[in-house]
Every structure is written in C-alpha cells, then in structure tokens.
C-alpha cells in the first residue's frame, strides 16, 4: 500500500473505533416529540416598570426555573430564545394546564396597610386600591409597602395544635423583614376591632388574606422580621399552590404562551420504532442496489455506508444534539443521500477505465484514482449546496426544524468522510489485487453499466429543441399554480395560529358524530378529521388549556376513554411570524444558492439552476395543494431539502458541461450539454434510486408522523431529477445563445510544468500516464 492509502486506512479505523465506543457508552438526547412531554414558548411583555430585553428576560427565566423545579418535573429545560422569548421543555408532562397556570401567572404579591372600609365609589379614586377581602367586604388599602420579591421562602403546613388549619409560612429577606416589622407595628397602634389593625396580603389584585395583628403586638413594635404566617380558609392544594407561587417570586415581566406542543410517549416510541425499521429496510435495499450495480466496489461502498451510519450517529450523541422526529427522519434520509459521492466516483472511474481500455490491475488502480480526483469538484459543490440548505433550516427554522438542519449537516459531513476516506481506502486496497483487476465481472468498474450502454447505443439528441422542454416545464408550473389557486394551500396551525389536537378514543367515533358532539358542547367551529389508526384530529382557533379539557371531556362522552396523543397550540402573532420567516427562508435560499453558483460557475448556469429550483418549489407546493396535504414546518424542512437536492443535481450536470466545454471549445454548447447529460444520467439514476429506497420505506413504514414529510421528499426528488436535466439545461442553453460569452478556459493540469509538457505521475500508478 502507498503511504496515502495507509494514512486513510488508519484514520478510518481510528474514527470508526471512537464512534463505536461512543455508540456503546452514550445515549442520545431525545426531543420531547420522541420521549413525550410538553414544550412551551413564552413571550415576555413590557411592564410598567421593566422593558422586555435580554437582561429582564433572563431574570424572568430564573424565576420560572424555581417555580418549575417546585413542580417536581424530571429534567426540565429552560432556555432563552432571542431577546424576549423563553423555551420551556417539560418531559413526561401530558396535561399542561397546571404547569401553564403556575409558570404563566405573574404572581404580583404585595403587602398593604388597611385604611378602613371601602366603598364602590372609592374604586380607582383612592390613593391605594379598594378590593374585597376574603368575605367579600371592600377594604380601602394603602400603597404597597413590600412585594413578593422580598419573600425568602414560603411553605404550606397544617396547624393542628392551634386549629388554624392549613397555613402558609413566609420568611423574609433582611430589608423586607424590616418593612414587615414597620407595617405590622403601625397596624398595632389601632384598636382591636378597627379595620386599620389588619394587614392585607394581595396576590394579582386579589386579597388572599387580611389578618389582624395579634393583640400581643405592641404599637410601633411590630412582628419579628424573620417570618410570619398567612392564615385563611385554605385547602391543602390551595395552600401548596400559594406557597409555590410566592416562593417562586414575582415575575419581572408578564409572559404569554405563544406556542405549546404536547406529545404522548406512545407516539414518540412508535415514531422511533417506525423510523428504525424504515432505516434498516431502506439502507439494506440501498446497499443491495449499489452492490448489484457496482459489484465488489459497490459492496465496499455499502460497508462504508454502514460505517457512515455509526459515525454520524456517534457525532449526534457526542455533540449532544437533541434528536427530534424531523431530525430522526433527516438521519434516515441522509443514509440514502450518502451514496451520492460513491456513485459519482464510480461513474467517473468507469469512464476513465473505458478510455484506457486496459485489463490490468494497474489500469484499474489508475482509473479509480482518476475517478476520485475528477469527481472531487462535483462532490464538493453538491455537498456545499446541501450544507447551505441545512444552515438555512437551522438559522431560519423553528423548533424541531432546527434539529433537522443540524442532523442533515452532520450527515453530509459524515457522508463525505465515508466516501472520500473509508470507501477510498477500501477500494484502493481492493484495486491492488490482480484477481479484482483481471475479472471485469467482479470489480464493477471495468464494465460501463446498463444505463450507460443503452444511452451510448441510442445516443438521443435531447436538446435539439430546448423550447420543447421549456414548454413542458411551463405547463407543469401552470397545473401546479392552478392547484394553488383553485384548491388553496392548507397552511398548518404553525403558520396560521390556533390549536391542533389529536385524540385516541377507546370506542370508534366517526367524524360526523364527533362534529355533532363538539358542536353541542359549544365548539361548533372545530374542524374534525381522521388522523390514522382510528384517531381523531381536532383543529380550532384560539383555545386555552381549560377549554381543551372541556373539548376532550365532550369527546369522551361519545368515545369513552379519550387520550391526547398530540397537541399543538400556536398563538396568532407567532403564526404570522413563522409564516413570514418561512417566506424569508425560501427567498434567502434562492439568493444564497444563486450567489454560490454564480461564483463557482457561469452566471448563465447559476440562473438556470435557480430557475429549476423555483420550478421544483412551485410544483411541490402545487402537488400538496391538489392532494389537500398540510403545509407546515415539517413541509418547510422537506422543501428546503429538495432545494438543496435540486441544486445538487444541477451542479453535477453543469460541472460536467464546464469540463467538456473547456476541452472542446470549438464545439457548440448544445452538443456539449447533450454529451454531459448523457454522461451524468447514470449517476443521477443511481443516486436517485438510493434516496428513493429510503423515502419509500419512510412513507410506508414511518407512520402518520412522517408520511407527509416522506411524500414531500419523494415528489421533490422526482421533480428535482427531472428539472436538473430538462429544465436547467434548456434554460442555460437559451441564455448562452443570447449572452454569446466565450467558453470556459481549460484548466492546466496541476502536475504539468509550465511550457515543459511534463507528464504527471500518480503515486498509485507506478508510472502509468494519467
């Protein structure tokens, strides 16, 4: 073996060994949509005393963290998003009503002197508030003397000795304790039956307790500053909730729940099982396919593909990436796309071998080396475009879509390592064998392949009339546009706002019965559809947690035991924002791809690729409009992935056009383009088949959660494969005829001395000319 091959083999073995150790010793971090639980996005609002900026939002987050810790939720996660949003993840919390009540209340606790009895006329006119006490009698209160921020601790206890029932004990901070002593000392200066001897404790503009200061307390002496007790007609639950709110402290800012998602644990477990089955079956089908096409070298690529799966999974675990349902789908999809680099290399090696017309092992090694070298440009450009799409998903997506972007990016990088290091090391070692080199039916490279042979025999003139293909593409766009106009685009609650809840009932309930039951319960505007496996999906407008509980109770009357499988609540303001961000993401995707392609290729090729990209976007949206499928955040992830795939295909074609045109500058661009397409069609077909195996497995076995995602990618890949050849190339030819720019310059070989005509030697070729 050469030194380079040895280095690759050692590096591949080391990375694979570390990946196996990580896989065996570490567990993945699952998102709530896979392990079950509730995710809330809270929007901080400006208050009279504080502005919702980064600092005040961080203080609010810490108060919320103390409250949630008191709820006893295992491993809650709170993070700030942007300047004024807080993301709260509560594993295993299936009914978010209690959590929403506790973390959403502002808990503005204050302590007031009582000025005397109040009247209705005094409300809003006196120096302090006028509020009813525990028995409904109005009290005129003074201004707040201290707030809940001064409370150090609070706890509920049952006082059996003095018969006070449930009480809430408060401990004050030092300065607040002195204020408490002064407040109670002033109240003690009034007679026992005087209302002014009372102290009102107010929570969120409601008097929760207004006890009289004990007779034993002297005037201007007051109660000790350390602690006191709130007494009243408390039940056990009410006393504990009150202590929890007070202990959590007052929120520096009021917060509003703008997004809430709840997923049952059974749905997450089913999604993991379904995705695992789809990954195994799809990967096995892909491995068998490339082994059938490329024989021994295909089997070696399949081995590298298995190594890719271990490496990418280990990277996800080691980096602590939260694996969400879209991210899991992205991981599975990347397996199918990982064969792309291998296919590019093998097809270039076939071409090199055919040109050499050699049968010796030395020619096979040279062909493989040239295949890796000549495919590098297309591999790099195609993977960069996919990384651009993944980056846009991360920076412009929200929630689980970000996880998909991270997973896709890691998958792309791992696939390049798999193809350019592991697969290359294996194929270089195999190509040194005389047996592999002498028998064409074994290595899979010495024979051109059925698709290439058929194309060479037929030699079709695809672009004799480019306008014909442009008319077909225009007709397809018109049909898609008609679907968008006539059927309309069914935007999910993520883009419109509202609530979408999926229920599972113990007794079958048809849609019409469910609609009748809900209408009778006051939910006449609810849209009810089936959600697979007999489940019901209910979509409404603005619906709070208490109303959702009532809706579920109404369904239970007809369906028996009713379990919430999935719950999504999106506020209208957030829906507008997400819809706007989705359009921005698409616009940025187009502009970034255009800029990148313009730098790497001719401007005509760049515009043609973007035209094909827009063609694919319109057709995919139109297909979902005709099918009545929902367009949501997961669809956006699929759409941006299709954009990357479409540009990926166009890059491979135009990279070959540029290479051939530079070698034959006198030939017409139409002839060059036709030859380039015929040479790259085998790669396009074989790569597309690898991805289709995975996507069909996801669509059939992935369950309802991944069905739309897989369907969008299936349509997108088919459309993208068509457009990269029969839309992008005709557009480029049309632009080239009008631009009349000179052909690309031929690149000088890196190993050839200037003006000397020196022959370049490849370290694996033992002197064979490359």
C-alpha positions in Angstrom: 0.0 0.0 0.0 1.1 3.6 -0.6 1.6 6.0 2.2 -1.6 7.9 1.4 -3.7 4.7 1.4 -2.2 3.7 4.8 -3.0 7.1 6.3 -6.6 6.8 5.1 -7.0 3.3 6.4 -5.5 4.3 9.8 -7.7 7.4 10.0 -10.8 5.5 9.1 -10.1 2.8 11.6 -9.5 5.3 14.4 -12.6 7.3 13.7 -14.7 4.2 13.4 -13.3 2.8 16.7 -14.1 6.0 18.6 -17.6 6.1 17.0 -18.3 2.6 18.1 -17.2 3.4 21.7 -19.4 6.5 21.8 -22.4 4.5 20.4 -22.0 1.8 23.1 -21.4 4.0 26.1 -23.6 7.1 25.4 -27.3 7.5 24.9 -28.9 10.1 22.5 -30.7 13.1 23.8 -34.3 12.7 22.6 -36.6 15.6 21.9 -40.0 15.9 23.5 -41.7 14.7 20.3 -39.8 11.4 20.7 -39.9 10.9 24.5 -43.2 12.6 25.2 -43.8 15.8 27.1 -44.8 19.4 26.7 -42.9 22.3 25.1 -43.9 25.9 25.6 -42.6 29.1 24.1 -43.3 32.1 26.4 -43.3 35.7 25.0 -42.1 38.2 27.6 -44.0 41.5 27.6 -43.1 45.0 28.7 -44.4 46.0 32.1 -44.9 49.4 33.7 -41.5 49.1 35.5 -39.4 46.9 33.1 -38.7 46.5 29.4 -38.7 43.1 27.9 -35.0 43.0 27.0 -32.3 40.3 27.3 -31.5 41.1 30.9 -35.0 41.2 32.3 -35.9 38.1 30.3 -33.0 36.2 31.9 -34.3 37.2 35.3 -37.8 36.0 34.4 -36.3 32.7 33.2 -34.6 32.2 36.6 -37.9 32.8 38.5 -39.6 30.3 36.2 -36.9 27.8 36.8 -37.5 27.9 40.5 -41.2 27.5 40.0 -40.8 24.6 37.7 -38.3 22.9 40.0 -41.0 23.1 42.6 -43.4 21.2 40.3 -41.2 18.1 40.5 -40.8 17.7 36.8 -37.9 15.5 35.9 -35.1 17.2 34.0 -36.9 20.3 32.8 -35.1 22.5 30.3 -35.4 26.3 30.1 -33.6 28.4 27.6 -33.9 32.0 26.3 -34.6 32.4 22.6 -33.7 35.7 21.1 -34.2 38.8 23.3 -37.6 38.2 24.8 -38.7 34.5 24.4 -38.3 31.6 26.8 -38.5 28.0 25.7 -39.7 25.6 28.4 -39.5 21.8 27.9 -41.2 19.6 30.4 -40.6 15.8 29.8 -43.4 13.5 30.7 -45.9 16.3 31.3 -49.0 15.3 29.3 -51.6 17.8 30.8 -50.0 21.2 30.6 -52.9 23.0 32.4 -51.3 23.1 35.9 -47.8 23.9 34.5 -49.3 26.7 32.4 -51.1 28.2 35.4 -48.1 28.1 37.6 -45.5 29.5 35.2 -47.8 31.8 33.4 -49.1 33.8 36.3 -47.3 37.0 37.1 -47.7 36.4 40.9 -47.5 40.0 41.9 -47.6 39.6 45.6 -47.8 42.8 47.8 -48.5 43.7 51.4 -50.7 46.7 52.2 -51.9 48.7 55.2 -55.7 48.8 55.5 -57.0 52.4 55.6 -60.5 51.3 56.6 -63.7 50.1 55.0 -64.0 50.8 51.3 -67.0 51.7 49.0 -67.8 51.2 45.4 -67.3 54.9 44.7 -63.7 54.7 46.0 -62.6 52.1 43.5 -59.9 53.7 41.3 -60.1 57.1 43.0 -58.3 56.5 46.4 -54.6 56.7 47.0 -54.5 52.9 47.2 -56.6 50.1 45.7 -60.0 49.2 47.0 -60.5 45.4 47.0 -62.9 42.9 48.6 -61.4 40.8 51.4 -61.9 37.1 51.8 -65.6 37.5 52.8 -66.3 40.0 50.0 -66.3 43.2 52.1 -64.5 46.1 50.5 -61.3 47.4 52.0 -59.6 50.6 51.3 -55.9 49.8 51.1 -52.8 51.9 51.2 -49.9 51.7 48.7 -47.8 48.5 48.7 -45.3 48.5 51.5 -43.3 45.5 50.2 -43.6 42.9 47.4 -43.2 39.3 46.9 -39.6 39.9 45.8 -38.8 40.4 49.5 -40.0 36.9 50.4 -37.1 34.5 51.0 -39.1 31.3 51.3 -42.6 30.0 51.6 -44.1 26.7 52.7 -47.5 25.2 53.4 -48.2 23.3 56.6 -51.1 22.1 58.6 -51.5 23.7 62.1 -53.3 21.1 64.1 -52.3 22.5 67.5 -53.9 25.9 67.2 -56.7 24.8 64.9 -55.7 27.3 62.2 -55.9 24.6 59.5 -53.6 24.9 56.5 -51.3 28.0 56.7 -48.6 29.4 54.6 -45.4 30.4 56.4 -43.3 33.2 55.0 -39.6 34.0 55.6 -38.4 37.5 54.5 -35.1 38.8 53.3 -33.4 41.3 55.7 -34.6 44.6 54.3 -38.1 43.3 53.5 -38.2 41.9 57.1 -37.7 45.4 58.5 -40.5 46.7 56.2 -42.8 44.0 57.5 -42.0 44.9 61.1 -42.8 48.6 60.5 -46.0 47.7 58.6 -47.4 45.5 61.4 -46.2 47.9 64.1 -48.2 50.7 62.6 -51.3 48.5 62.3 -50.9 47.5 66.0 -51.5 51.2 67.0 -55.2 50.8 66.2 -57.9 49.3 68.4 -58.6 45.5 68.2 -61.9 45.8 66.3 -60.7 48.6 63.9 -60.2 47.6 60.3 -57.0 49.5 60.3 -55.4 46.9 62.5 -55.5 44.5 59.6 -52.8 43.9 57.0 -53.9 42.9 53.5 -51.8 40.5 51.5 -52.7 40.8 47.8 -51.9 38.4 45.0 -52.6 39.5 41.5 -55.1 42.2 42.6 -56.9 39.8 44.9 -56.9 39.9 48.7 -55.8 36.4 49.7 -55.5 37.1 53.4 -56.2 40.2 55.6 -55.4 39.1 59.2 -55.5 41.4 62.2 -52.2 41.9 64.0 -52.3 39.9 67.2 -53.2 41.8 70.5 -49.8 40.9 71.9 -48.0 43.0 69.4 -47.2 46.5 70.7 -47.7 49.8 68.9 -44.7 50.6 66.6 -43.1 47.4 67.7 -44.4 45.0 65.0 -44.0 41.4 64.4 -40.4 39.9 64.2 -38.7 40.5 60.9 -37.8 36.8 60.4 -41.1 35.2 59.4 -44.9 35.2 59.6 -47.9 33.1 58.7 -50.8 33.6 56.2 -53.9 32.1 57.6 -57.3 31.7 55.9 -59.8 29.2 54.5 -57.1 27.3 52.6 -57.4 23.7 51.4 -54.3 21.6 51.2 -53.9 22.1 47.4 -54.7 25.8 47.6 -52.1 26.4 50.4 -49.4 24.5 48.4 -50.1 26.4 45.2 -50.0 29.7 47.0 -46.7 28.8 48.7 -45.3 27.7 45.3 -46.2 31.0 43.7 -44.9 33.1 46.5 -41.7 31.0 46.8 -41.1 31.3 43.0 -41.3 35.1 43.4 -42.9 37.7 41.2 -42.0 37.6 37.5 -40.0 40.6 36.5 -42.1 40.6 33.3 -45.5 39.2 32.4 -45.4 36.3 30.0 -47.7 34.9 27.4 -47.8 31.4 26.0 -47.4 31.8 22.2 -46.6 28.2 21.4 -47.4 24.9 23.2 -46.8 21.4 21.9 -47.6 18.2 23.8 -46.7 14.7 22.5 -47.8 11.4 24.2 -45.0 9.0 25.0 -46.6 6.2 22.9 -46.5 8.4 19.7 -42.8 9.1 20.3 -41.9 5.5 20.9 -43.9 4.4 17.8 -42.1 7.1 15.7 -38.7 5.7 16.9 -39.6 2.1 16.1 -41.1 3.1 12.7 -38.0 5.2 11.8 -35.7 2.4 12.8 -37.5 -0.1 10.7 -37.5 2.3 7.7 -33.8 3.0 8.2 -32.9 -0.7 8.3 -35.0 -1.8 5.3 -34.2 1.3 3.3 -30.4 1.0 4.0 -30.5 -2.7 3.2 -32.2 -2.0 -0.1 -29.8 0.7 -1.0 -26.8 -1.5 -0.1 -28.1 -4.3 -2.3 -28.8 -1.9 -5.1 -25.3 -0.4 -5.2 -23.8 -3.9 -4.8 -25.8 -5.1 -7.8 -24.7 -2.1 -9.9 -21.0 -1.9 -8.9 -20.3 -5.4 -7.7 -17.3 -5.7 -5.4 -16.7 -1.9 -5.2 -20.4 -1.5 -4.6 -20.2 -3.9 -1.6 -17.2 -1.9 -0.3 -19.2 1.3 -0.6 -22.1 -0.4 1.3 -19.6 -1.3 4.0 -18.5 2.4 4.1 -22.2 3.3 4.2 -22.7 1.2 7.4 -19.6 3.0 8.8 -21.2 6.3 7.9 -24.3 5.3 9.9 -22.2 4.6 13.0 -20.1 7.8 12.6 -23.0 10.2 12.1 -24.9 8.7 15.0 -21.9 8.9 17.3 -21.4 12.6 16.2 -25.0 13.4 17.1 -24.6 11.7 20.5 -21.2 13.2 21.3 -22.2 16.8 20.3 -25.3 16.5 22.5 -27.7 17.2 19.6 -31.3 16.8 20.5 -32.8 14.2 18.2 -36.3 15.2 17.2 -38.7 13.5 14.9 -37.7 15.6 11.8 -34.1 15.1 12.9 -34.6 11.4 13.0 -36.1 11.5 9.5 -33.2 13.6 8.4 -30.8 11.0 9.8 -32.6 8.3 7.8 -32.7 10.4 4.7 -29.0 11.1 4.8 -28.3 7.4 4.6 -29.8 7.4 1.1 -28.0 10.6 0.1 -24.7 9.3 1.4 -24.2 7.0 -1.6 -24.1 10.1 -3.9 -20.3 10.7 -3.6 -19.6 7.0 -4.1 -21.7 6.9 -7.2 -20.0 10.0 -8.6 -16.6 8.4 -8.1 -17.5 5.1 -9.5 -19.1 6.5 -12.7 -16.0 8.7 -13.3 -13.8 5.6 -12.7 -15.9 3.7 -15.3 -15.3 6.5 -17.8 -11.6 6.5 -17.1 -11.3 2.8 -17.4 -13.2 2.8 -20.7 -10.8 5.4 -22.1 -7.8 3.4 -21.1 -9.2 0.1 -22.4 -6.9 -1.8 -20.1 -7.4 -5.1 -18.3 -4.5 -5.0 -15.9 -4.8 -4.2 -12.2 -2.5 -1.2 -12.8 -5.1 0.4 -15.1 -7.9 -0.3 -12.6 -6.0 1.5 -9.9 -5.3 4.4 -12.1 -8.9 4.6 -13.1 -10.1 4.6 -9.5 -7.5 7.3 -8.6 -8.6 9.5 -11.5 -12.2 8.8 -10.6 -11.7 10.2 -7.1 -9.8 13.2 -8.4 -12.2 14.1 -11.2 -15.3 13.7 -9.1 -14.0 15.9 -6.3 -15.3 19.2 -7.8 -18.8 17.8 -8.2 -18.8 16.2 -4.8 -17.6 19.4 -3.1 -20.1 21.7 -4.9 -23.1 19.3 -4.4 -22.4 18.9 -0.7 -21.9 22.6 -0.1 -25.3 23.3 -1.6 -26.9 20.8 0.8 -25.0 22.3 3.7 -26.4 25.7 2.7 -29.9 24.3 2.9 -29.1 22.7 6.3 -27.8 26.1 7.5 -30.9 27.9 6.4 -33.0 25.3 8.2 -31.1 25.9 11.5 -31.0 29.7 11.4 -34.4 30.4 9.9 -36.4 27.4 11.1 -38.0 27.0 14.5 -38.4 24.1 17.0 -37.9 20.6 15.6 -37.0 22.0 12.1 -33.7 23.3 13.6 -32.9 19.8 14.7 -33.5 18.5 11.2 -31.0 21.1 9.9 -28.3 20.0 12.4 -28.9 16.3 11.6 -28.7 16.9 7.9 -25.5 18.9 8.2 -23.8 16.2 10.3 -25.0 13.6 7.9 -23.5 15.5 4.9 -20.1 15.8 6.6 -20.1 12.2 7.7 -21.0 11.0 4.2 -18.1 12.9 2.7 -15.7 11.3 5.2 -17.3 7.9 4.5 -16.9 8.2 0.7 -13.5 10.1 0.5 -11.7 8.3 3.3 -13.3 5.0 4.2 -14.6 3.9 0.8 -11.4 5.2 -0.9 -9.2 3.3 1.4 -11.2 0.0 0.8 -11.3 0.4 -2.9 -7.6 1.3 -3.2 -6.7 -1.8 -1.3 -9.0 -4.0 -3.4 -7.8 -2.5 -6.7 -4.3 -3.7 -6.0 -5.5 -7.3 -6.2 -4.7 -8.9 -9.6 -7.8 -11.1 -9.3 -10.0 -8.0 -8.9 -8.3 -6.2 -11.8 -8.4 -9.2 -14.2 -12.1 -10.1 -13.8 -14.4 -7.4 -15.1 -17.5 -9.1 -13.6 -16.0 -8.8 -10.1 -14.8 -5.2 -9.7 -17.9 -3.5 -11.2 -15.8 -0.7 -12.8 -14.5 -2.4 -15.9 -18.0 -2.7 -17.4 -19.8 0.5 -18.4 -23.2 -0.4 -16.8 -26.6 -1.0 -18.4 -27.8 2.6 -18.4 -24.6 3.9 -19.9 -24.6 1.2 -22.5 -28.2 1.8 -23.5 -27.6 5.6 -23.8 -24.4 5.0 -25.9 -26.4 2.8 -28.3 -29.3 5.1 -28.6 -27.4 8.4 -28.5 -30.5 10.6 -28.1 -30.4 14.3 -29.1 -32.2 15.6 -26.1 -31.7 19.3 -26.8 -32.3 19.6 -30.4 -35.3 21.7 -29.5 -34.8 23.2 -25.9 -38.0 25.1 -26.2 -40.0 21.8 -26.2 -38.7 21.1 -22.6 -39.3 24.6 -21.5 -43.0 24.4 -22.7 -43.4 21.1 -20.8 -42.0 22.7 -17.6 -44.2 25.8 -18.1 -47.3 23.5 -18.5 -46.3 21.7 -15.2 -46.0 25.1 -13.4 -49.4 26.1 -14.8 -51.0 22.9 -13.4 -49.3 23.4 -10.0 -50.4 27.1 -10.0 -53.9 26.2 -10.8 -54.0 23.8 -7.8 -52.7 26.6 -5.5 -55.4 29.0 -6.8 -58.3 26.5 -7.0 -57.7 24.2 -4.1 -55.7 26.6 -2.0 -52.8 25.9 0.3 -53.8 24.3 3.6 -51.5 26.1 6.0 -51.0 24.3 9.3 -51.6 25.9 12.7 -47.9 26.6 12.8 -48.4 29.3 10.1 -52.0 30.4 10.9 -52.2 30.2 14.6 -54.7 28.1 16.5 -54.8 24.7 18.1 -54.5 21.2 16.6 -55.1 18.2 19.0 -55.1 14.5 18.1 -57.1 12.2 20.3 -57.3 8.4 20.6 -60.6 7.0 21.8 -61.3 3.6 23.3 -64.5 3.3 21.2 -64.6 4.2 17.5 -66.1 7.6 16.7 -66.8 8.7 13.2 -66.1 12.2 12.1 -69.7 13.3 11.8 -70.6 12.1 15.3 -67.5 13.9 16.7 -68.6 17.1 15.0 -72.1 16.9 16.4 -70.9 16.2 19.9 -68.4 19.1 19.8 -71.0 21.5 18.4 -73.3 20.6 21.2 -70.6 21.4 23.7 -70.0 24.8 22.2 -67.2 24.0 19.8 -69.1 24.5 16.6 -66.1 26.0 14.7 -63.9 22.9 15.4 -62.6 21.1 12.3 -62.6 17.3 12.8 -60.7 14.9 10.6 -59.4 11.3 10.9 -55.7 11.0 11.9 -54.9 7.4 11.0 -55.5 4.3 13.0 -58.9 5.5 14.1 -57.6 8.6 15.9 -59.4 12.0 15.6 -57.7 15.3 14.8 -59.4 18.5 16.0 -58.4 21.9 14.8 -59.7 25.1 16.3 -58.9 28.7 16.7 -57.7 30.2 19.9 -58.3 27.6 22.6 -56.9 27.7 26.1 -56.0 24.7 28.2 -59.2 24.7 30.2 -61.3 24.8 27.0 -59.2 22.0 25.6 -60.0 19.9 28.7 -63.7 20.6 28.2 -63.4 19.6 24.5 -61.8 16.3 25.4 -64.5 15.6 28.0 -67.1 16.1 25.3 -65.4 13.6 23.0 -65.1 11.2 25.9 -68.9 11.1 26.1 -69.1 9.5 22.7 -65.7 7.7 22.5 -65.1 6.5 26.1 -61.6 6.8 27.5 -60.0 9.6 25.4 -56.3 10.1 25.4 -54.4 13.1 24.0 -51.8 11.9 21.5 -50.5 15.2 20.2 -51.3 18.8 20.9 -50.1 21.9 19.1 -51.0 25.5 20.2 -49.6 28.4 18.2 -50.5 32.0 19.0 -51.7 34.2 16.2 -48.7 36.6 16.4 -46.3 33.7 16.4 -48.1 32.1 13.4 -47.7 35.3 11.4 -44.0 35.4 12.4 -43.4 31.8 11.4 -45.2 32.3 8.1 -43.1 35.4 7.4 -39.9 33.5 8.3 -40.8 30.7 6.0 -41.1 33.1 3.1 -37.8 34.7 4.1 -36.2 31.3 4.3 -37.2 30.5 0.8 -36.1 33.9 -0.6 -32.7 33.6 1.2 -32.3 30.0 0.0 -32.8 31.1 -3.6 -30.4 34.1 -3.3 -27.7 32.2 -1.5 -27.7 29.4 -4.0 -27.7 31.9 -6.8 -24.7 33.7 -5.3 -22.8 30.5 -4.7 -23.4 29.1 -8.2 -22.5 32.4 -9.8 -19.1 32.3 -8.1 -18.5 28.6 -8.9 -20.0 28.6 -12.4 -21.0 30.9 -15.2 -23.9 33.3 -14.5 -26.0 31.6 -17.1 -25.6 28.2 -15.3 -26.4 29.9 -12.0 -29.6 31.4 -13.3 -30.6 28.2 -14.9 -30.1 26.3 -11.7 -32.2 28.8 -9.8 -34.9 28.6 -12.4 -35.0 24.8 -12.0 -35.1 25.4 -8.2 -38.1 27.7 -8.4 -39.8 25.2 -10.8 -39.4 22.5 -8.1 -40.7 24.7 -5.3 -43.9 25.6 -7.3 -44.5 22.0 -8.3 -44.1 20.7 -4.8 -46.4 23.3 -3.3 -48.9 22.8 -6.1 -48.8 19.0 -5.6 -49.6 19.4 -1.9 -52.4 21.8 -2.8 -54.0 19.3 -5.2 -53.6 16.5 -2.7 -55.1 18.6 0.2 -52.0 18.0 2.3 -51.0 20.3 5.1 -48.1 22.8 4.6 -46.4 23.2 7.9 -42.9 23.5 9.4 -42.1 19.9 8.6 -43.1 20.6 5.0 -40.7 23.6 5.0 -37.9 21.3 6.1 -38.7 19.0 3.2 -38.9 21.9 0.8 -35.5 23.3 1.7 -34.0 19.8 1.4 -35.5 19.5 -2.1 -33.9 22.8 -2.9 -30.5 21.5 -1.9 -31.1 18.2 -3.8 -32.2 20.0 -6.9 -29.2 22.3 -7.0 -27.0 19.3 -6.1 -28.2 17.6 -9.3 -27.8 20.7 -11.4 -24.3 21.2 -10.1 -23.2 17.7 -11.2 -24.6 18.3 -14.7 -23.1 21.8 -15.1 -19.8 20.7 -13.7 -19.6 18.2 -16.5 -20.7 20.7 -19.1 -17.9 23.1 -17.9 -15.3 20.3 -18.0 -16.2 19.1 -21.5 -16.7 22.6 -23.0 -13.2 23.6 -21.8 -11.7 20.6 -23.6 -13.7 21.2 -26.8 -14.1 25.0 -27.1 -14.9 24.9 -30.8 -18.0 22.6 -30.4 -21.4 24.1 -29.9 -22.7 24.3 -26.3 -25.8 22.3 -27.3 -23.6 19.3 -28.4 -21.6 19.7 -25.2 -24.6 19.8 -23.0 -26.2 16.8 -24.6 -23.0 14.8 -24.1 -22.7 16.0 -20.5 -26.2 15.0 -19.6 -25.8 11.5 -21.2 -22.6 11.0 -19.2 -24.2 12.1 -15.9 -27.6 10.3 -16.3 -26.2 7.0 -14.8 -25.1 8.9 -11.7 -28.5 10.7 -11.5 -30.5 7.5 -11.8 -28.3 5.5 -9.3 -28.2 8.3 -6.7 -32.0 8.9 -7.1 -32.7 5.2 -6.6 -30.6 5.2 -3.4 -32.7 8.0 -1.9 -36.0 6.6 -3.2 -35.4 3.3 -1.4 -35.1 5.2 1.9 -38.1 7.5 1.3 -40.4 4.8 0.2 -39.5 2.9 3.4 -40.2 6.1 5.4 -43.5 6.7 3.6 -44.7 3.1 4.1 -43.2 2.2 7.5 -42.6 5.6 9.1 -46.2 6.1 10.3 -48.5 9.0 10.1 -46.0 11.4 11.7 -43.5 11.0 8.8 -45.9 10.3 5.9 -46.2 13.9 4.7 -42.5 14.5 5.1 -41.6 11.4 3.1 -44.2 12.2 0.5 -42.9 15.8 0.0 -39.4 14.5 -0.5 -40.5 11.7 -2.8 -42.3 14.3 -5.0 -39.4 16.7 -4.7 -36.7 14.3 -5.6 -38.6 13.1 -8.7 -39.3 16.7 -9.8 -35.7 17.8 -9.0 -34.2 14.9 -11.0 -36.4 15.9 -14.0 -35.7 19.7 -13.7 -31.9 19.5 -13.2 -31.7 18.0 -16.7 -34.8 19.0 -18.7 -35.4 22.5 -17.2 -32.0 23.8 -16.0 -30.1 22.7 -19.2 -32.6 24.2 -21.7 -32.7 27.4 -19.7 -28.9 27.6 -19.7 -28.8 26.9 -23.5 -31.3 29.7 -24.1 -29.3 32.1 -22.0 -26.0 31.1 -23.6 -27.4 31.8 -27.1 -28.3 35.3 -26.1 -25.3 36.0 -24.0 -22.7 34.8 -26.5 -20.0 34.7 -23.9 -16.8 32.7 -24.6 -16.4 29.1 -23.5 -14.7 28.4 -20.1 -11.0 28.3 -20.2 -9.3 24.9 -19.9 -7.6 24.3 -16.6 -4.0 23.5 -16.7 -3.1 20.2 -15.1 -1.6 20.8 -11.6 1.2 18.3 -12.2 2.4 19.7 -15.6 5.3 22.1 -15.6 4.6 25.4 -17.4 5.6 25.0 -21.1 7.5 21.8 -20.4 4.8 19.3 -21.2 6.0 17.2 -18.3 4.0 14.0 -17.7 2.3 13.8 -14.3 2.7 10.6 -12.3 0.2 9.2 -9.9 1.6 7.5 -6.8 -0.7 4.6 -7.3 0.0 4.1 -10.9 3.7 3.0 -10.8 4.5 5.2 -13.8 1.3 4.8 -15.8 0.3 8.0 -17.6 -2.7 10.0 -16.3 
